[in-house]
Amino acid sequence: MPPTLEKIDTTSRTTSNKPAQPAMAPETPVTLSAEETQAYKDVFALFDKDGSGTITAAELGDIMKSLGQNPSESELQDMINEVDVDHSGSIDFDEFLKMMSQTVKATDFAHETRAAFNVFDKDGSGTISADELRQVMKSLGENLTDEEIDEMIREADKDRNGTIDYEEFVQLLSPK
C-alpha cells in the first residue's frame, strides 16, 4: 500500500527564520509568552469599556469591528458561548485568552497548511499534479511507482479532476 499524503511532514521545508514546527491542528494548545499575555490584557482592558472585568457581546462586537469583521448578534453570542465556561453571558479575561489563542491556532494552522501545500504545488498553479507529487516524494526519499502516485491522487482528489487543490489538501490534513 503506498504512503498517504497525511503521513508526509513538509513543515521542515519552510523558508522562515524560525525553527520548523509541525502544523498546528485546531485543538492543539497554545502557550502565550508574558509579552503576548500582557498585550491581550491591554486589549481586553481597552474593550472592557465599563471596567467590569468582562466583555459583553456588544463590547466583543466593537473588538470584531476594529478587526474589520462585522458579525451578527447571534454570531457574537455564539463566540461568547464557545468560551464562556462559567455561563455568565460575557467573557472574563481567562475566557478572552482562550478565545484569542484559538484565533492564533487557526491562523497558525492555516499558514502552515498553505506553506505545506506550496511545497507540493511546484508550478504555483493552485493544484498538485501527479508529476509534482512524484517530484516531492522523490525528494523525500520515496521512489513510488506511477500506480502508487495515481492512487495517492485518487485518494485525495474529491472532485475527480486528476489533481489535488488546496481545499482537498486541507481536508487531508484536518483531524477526522
GICORLIN-V224015 format. One line per field, one symbol per residue. ss: DSSP state (A for helix, B for strand, O for the rest). burial: I if it has 24 or more other ideal C-beta (glycine too) atoms within 12 Angstrom, else O. A space follows every 10 residues. Layout:
ss->???
burial->???
//
This chain:
ss->OOOOAAAOOO AAAOOOOOOO OOOOOOOOOO OOOAAAAAAA AAAAAAAOOO OOOBBOAAAA AAAAAAOOOO OOAAAAAAAA AAAOOOOOOO BBAAAAAAAA AAAAAAAAAA AAAAAAAAAA OOOOOOBBOA AAAAAAAAAO OOOOOAAAAA AAAAAAOOOO OOOBBAAAAA AAAOOO
burial->OIOOIOOIOI IOOOOOOOOO OOIIOOOOOI OOOOOOOOOI OOIIOOIIOO OOOIIIIOII IOIIOOOOOO OOOOOIOOII OOIIOOOOOI IIIOIIIIII IIIIIOOIIO OIIIIIIIII IOOOOOIIII OIIIOIIOOO OOOIOOOOIO OIIOIIIOOO OOIIIIOIII OIIOOO
//
